[in-house]
Amino acid sequence: MNFAKFTDWPAHSFKTPQSPINICVIGDDPFKADLDDTVRGQTAGNRGLAVRRISQLQPGDNCHILFVGLNERERFERILGALKNHACLTVGEEMEFAQAGGMINLLVEDRKIRFEVSLDVAEKAGLKISSRLLKLAKTVRDRRKN
């Protein structure tokens, strides 16, 4: 989950300086055990990474990255609305996800995974996304400039 390495969260997003970056998956999980294997022992900055699968958002879930599965399409707006005042990087894989207020939208083009970033939405949540990641994005949307 390289997005964690290129994103800065406000200090208040973590309970302690040693708290991990929590990667949560809600809905269909296309990663399965691959995600756990990939992040095991990895760090982003000086923080470890932890993976959790959840069926719905609960107060105190403390998700720093939330992947929203395709089967949650009907709940995109409700899920994203629940995170409105939280510094949580939201990632999905459907065009409606970005339109509903998601921050990173994964796309498959020519059998390669590409992504779009809604920079204004991320910054409004208090997240800082590295210019290095933005350079790799297929599209960077920033409605503040329109």
Secondary structure, DSSP 8 states (H G I E B T S, - for coil): -GGGGGEE--GGGSSSTT--EEEEEES--SSTHHHHHHHTT-EETTEEEEEEEESS--TT---SEEEE-GGGGGGHHHHHHHTTTS--EEEESSHHHHHTT-SEEEEEETTEEEEEEEHHHHHHTT-EE-HHHHHH-SEEE-GGG-
